[in-house]
Amino acid sequence: MLTQQDATNLLDHGPTLAQCQAMTFQALMQFVRDAGCIERLKTCMQQLTGEEPTEPKHFMTSYMIAAFPTHVFDTIGPVENALTAAAREFIAQLESMAGDARNGNPVDAQAIEGFRAAAADFHAKFNTWRVADKERLTVLLATQVVALITAKIALPADAPEHAQVDHGIALIKDKLRAIGSNPEVLRAALAVAFPGFPGFANV
């Protein structure tokens, strides 16, 4: 059960949506990485659900999404709108129960079940968006790879620009690793998307 002290710590020190909305986006990015902030959210979630939340940093992201959706998303469509609504619902239910606990009122079982459902819904929608965003970034990076390979093929064999192009390809590989993509998978996808295109050994 959520204790009065832990509920007070959450509402007084954050994260709360009002607190996050009052920050700049840059300040909020630092705030959601704060170990104390993560621990306060994790503690409250664990007390309400009876189990330690998986990937608590993902739930911290809900505050960034709820407060600044246009800063988080490059484009906003149905997936992003659904995720934003889920983030706000998760936070609203958490803050409502924290308010009750701080005032010494018991949190009823129905509210806890509603919170469990809201947390699960946010987590599922976050994962859906993350997969879609990863696919979008992979396509964008694939387009950049094709452009670099095309430029490399057009260069004379002894052109000094080869080193610059190779460096660009290496940077794309790093970006792919950062988002969890595998350059080997990208190479195979490029070969399918552009049959007969030379130079994929350089990817």
Secondary structure, 3 states (H helix, E strand, C coil): CCCHHHHHHHHHHCCCHHHHHCCCHHHHHHHCCCHHHHHHHHHHHHHHHCCCCCCHHHHHHHHHHHHCHHHHCCCCCHHHHHHHHHHHHHHHHHHHHHHHHHCCCCCCHHHHHHHHHHHHHHHHHHHHHHHHHHHHHHHHHHHHHHHHHHHHHHCCCCCCHHHHHHHHHHHHHHHHHHCCCCHHHHHHHHHHHCCCCCCHHHC
